[in-house]
């Protein structure tokens, strides 16, 4: 199969995103209300990779990045993350933040830097993702898009 096409996902695809995220015990409680744009890679009608961009002015949260276990190790996570970063840059986003409890090394390898949660911009700290959904033990990372590409 050719997994080269990354698609913007619609509200009709949110149940597929939810299913994929739940298979990794990732949070889904705010998917329908979060101010996020989701992207994914499909095989036939099955969503095999997802990621979202929750936008707050010139900053954004990279969230819900997940690759179906049967498709891991093929570079899909890297391609999807780079695609989302390029979309963010097109939208004028300057910095992307994220929280993770399991993928620190993956994002460090993509030039994300650790940052103290309290050092994030107020709009990021005020998001449901930061305030309520992700545990306080999650690592916080960011990437300055003005320094990349």
Secondary structure, DSSP 4 states (H G I P E B T S, - for coil): ------EE--GGGHHHHHHHHHTTT---TTTTTS-EEEEEEEETTEEEEEEEEEEETTEEEEEEEEE-GGGTTSSHHHHHHHHHHHHHHHTT--EEEEEESS-HHHHHTTT-EE--GGGS-HHHHTSHIIIIIS-TTSEEEEEEGGG--
